[in-house]
Amino acid sequence: MHYEIFLDLLFAENLLLNYTILRLSSFLLKRSATRRRSFAAAALGAGYAVLYAVFARYLPVSYTHLRAHETDQ
């Protein structure tokens, strides 16, 4: 199966959602967080999401913890 991932849309979507979550969190917790700091944190998180999407196939994954739940007890 083949999927196409548009990295610019992935970045933009993550940026928007991360920023919204950070601003709502700071409002609900009544904490001081500037828009600039929230935007920087959201951009960092969105950048990480893009890097993960690009390099995910090269990361080793261990499925042993998943197989442990399949055994009959």
C-alpha positions in Angstrom: 0.0 0.0 0.0 1.3 3.4 -0.9 0.6 6.7 0.9 1.5 10.2 -0.1 2.3 12.6 2.7 2.5 16.3 1.9 5.0 17.6 4.3 3.9 21.2 4.1 0.3 20.3 5.0 1.5 18.0 7.8 3.6 20.9 9.2 0.8 23.5 8.9 -1.8 21.2 10.5 0.5 20.3 13.3 1.5 23.9 13.8 -2.1 25.1 14.0 -3.3 22.3 16.4 -0.2 22.5 18.6 -0.6 26.3 18.9 -4.3 26.0 19.7 -3.7 23.4 22.4 -0.9 25.4 23.9 -2.9 28.6 24.0 -6.0 26.8 25.5 -3.8 25.1 28.1 -2.3 28.3 29.2 -5.7 29.9 29.4 -7.3 27.1 31.3 -4.4 26.8 33.7 -4.2 30.6 34.1 -0.5 30.6 33.3 1.4 33.3 31.5 2.6 32.2 28.0 3.3 34.7 25.3 2.1 34.2 21.8 5.7 34.1 20.6 6.6 31.4 23.0 3.5 29.3 22.2 4.2 29.7 18.4 7.9 28.7 18.9 6.9 25.6 20.8 4.2 24.7 18.3 6.7 25.1 15.4 9.2 22.9 17.2 6.6 20.2 17.7 5.4 20.5 14.1 9.0 20.2 12.9 9.4 17.1 15.0 6.3 15.6 13.4 7.7 16.3 9.9 11.1 14.8 10.8 9.3 11.7 12.2 7.3 11.3 9.0 10.4 11.5 6.9 12.6 9.2 9.0 10.0 6.8 10.5 10.9 3.9 8.2 14.5 4.0 9.3 13.8 3.8 13.0 14.0 0.4 14.6 10.7 -0.8 16.1 10.4 -3.6 18.7 7.2 -5.6 18.6 8.0 -7.9 21.5 5.9 -5.9 23.9 2.9 -6.2 21.6 3.4 -10.0 21.2 3.4 -10.5 25.0 -0.2 -9.5 25.1 -1.2 -12.1 22.5 -0.3 -15.1 24.6 -3.0 -17.1 26.3 -2.9 -17.1 30.1 
